[in-house]
């Protein structure tokens, strides 16, 4: 029986993990669109991101050590950039984090550092699937893709008490910083040849795009 389960898992791991991502994000959508349960689901937002991160790790198929180092670099880069952001306003503009993204370090939720890794891997995976040419073009495309996802995230984040802008508008330098900070991270991803035909990471990024499009429409 154990051997059968192991065999089934190895054959269908990708689709099982994608199904888990779809189910949790659909449940999250239902909760966030519900007037009754919205507040409760918002407080669990960091758990959904943490689950997505775990699924991303499980879905990885090879080149593990440099991949984990890449995630560590993404985490500390993201956390450091965000700390500079909220305390100086230099990088992204003047903003602060709310209470729905879990525990914080110096004002920045830990899950934000993890999210930098999730989005970087997702954007690079999508580009790897459809473009396998010049590394600098791949970096530009993936950085742009990640920045465009932030465009979708921002309105939802503000309404969900993830973070708030001190200005009445989202500064352009927020998107410019997302783009230029993500570029060296994505360069490492392609330079270290971490790209693989991984449908889990591609599916996760696609699910996130659909998730925030739907929330923006409601």
Secondary structure, DSSP 4 states (H G I P E B T S, - for coil): -HHHHHHHHHHHHHHHHHHHHHHHHHHHHHHHT-TTTHHHHHTTHHHHHHHHHHHHHHH--S-HHHHHHHHHHHHHHHHHHHHHHHHH-SSS-SEEE-SSS--EETTEEHHHHHHHHHHHHHHHHHHHHH--S-HHHHHHHHHHHHHHHHHHHHHHHHHTTSEEESSSS--HHHHHHHHHHHHHHHHHHHHTT-----HHHHHHHHHHHHHHHHHHT-
